Amino acid sequence: MNKRAAELKAWLFLNRITQRKVAEKAGVSETAVYLVIRGKMTSANIKQAFIELGCPAKIWELAQ
C-alpha cells in the first residue's frame, strides 16, 4: 500500500467516514473511490469530496 493510500484509509477510519459517503458526495461509485485511494485512478471530483469532508489537502501531495 502506498503512503497516500495508508494516510487516506487512516483518515477515513479516524473520522468515521465511509468510502460510500465519499462516493455519494462525489457522485461516483464506491469502486471509483477505492481505485483513487489505491492510486489506480485519478479524479478531481473524488479529491474535492475528500477535501470538503475535511481531509487535509496535504495528504493528496504525498507520493502514490
Contacts in CASP RR format, 6 or more apart in sequence:
PFRMAT RR
TARGET T0000
AUTHOR 0000-0000-0000
METHOD contacts of the structure
MODEL  1
MNKRAAELKAWLFLNRITQRKVAEKAGVSETAVYLVIRGKMTSANIKQAF
IELGCPAKIWELAQ
1 9 0 8 1.000
1 38 0 8 1.000
2 38 0 8 1.000
2 39 0 8 1.000
2 62 0 8 1.000
2 63 0 8 1.000
2 64 0 8 1.000
3 62 0 8 1.000
3 63 0 8 1.000
3 64 0 8 1.000
4 37 0 8 1.000
4 39 0 8 1.000
4 59 0 8 1.000
4 60 0 8 1.000
4 62 0 8 1.000
4 63 0 8 1.000
4 64 0 8 1.000
5 37 0 8 1.000
5 38 0 8 1.000
5 39 0 8 1.000
5 64 0 8 1.000
7 59 0 8 1.000
7 62 0 8 1.000
8 37 0 8 1.000
8 50 0 8 1.000
8 55 0 8 1.000
8 59 0 8 1.000
9 37 0 8 1.000
11 17 0 8 1.000
11 55 0 8 1.000
11 56 0 8 1.000
11 59 0 8 1.000
12 18 0 8 1.000
12 19 0 8 1.000
12 22 0 8 1.000
15 53 0 8 1.000
15 54 0 8 1.000
17 53 0 8 1.000
19 30 0 8 1.000
19 33 0 8 1.000
19 34 0 8 1.000
19 37 0 8 1.000
20 30 0 8 1.000
21 53 0 8 1.000
22 33 0 8 1.000
22 46 0 8 1.000
22 49 0 8 1.000
22 50 0 8 1.000
22 53 0 8 1.000
23 29 0 8 1.000
23 30 0 8 1.000
23 32 0 8 1.000
23 33 0 8 1.000
23 46 0 8 1.000
23 49 0 8 1.000
25 49 0 8 1.000
25 52 0 8 1.000
25 53 0 8 1.000
26 32 0 8 1.000
26 33 0 8 1.000
26 43 0 8 1.000
26 45 0 8 1.000
26 46 0 8 1.000
26 48 0 8 1.000
26 49 0 8 1.000
27 45 0 8 1.000
27 49 0 8 1.000
28 43 0 8 1.000
28 45 0 8 1.000
28 46 0 8 1.000
32 41 0 8 1.000
32 43 0 8 1.000
32 46 0 8 1.000
33 46 0 8 1.000
35 41 0 8 1.000
36 42 0 8 1.000
36 43 0 8 1.000
36 46 0 8 1.000
36 47 0 8 1.000
39 64 0 8 1.000
47 60 0 8 1.000
50 59 0 8 1.000
50 60 0 8 1.000
51 57 0 8 1.000
51 60 0 8 1.000
END
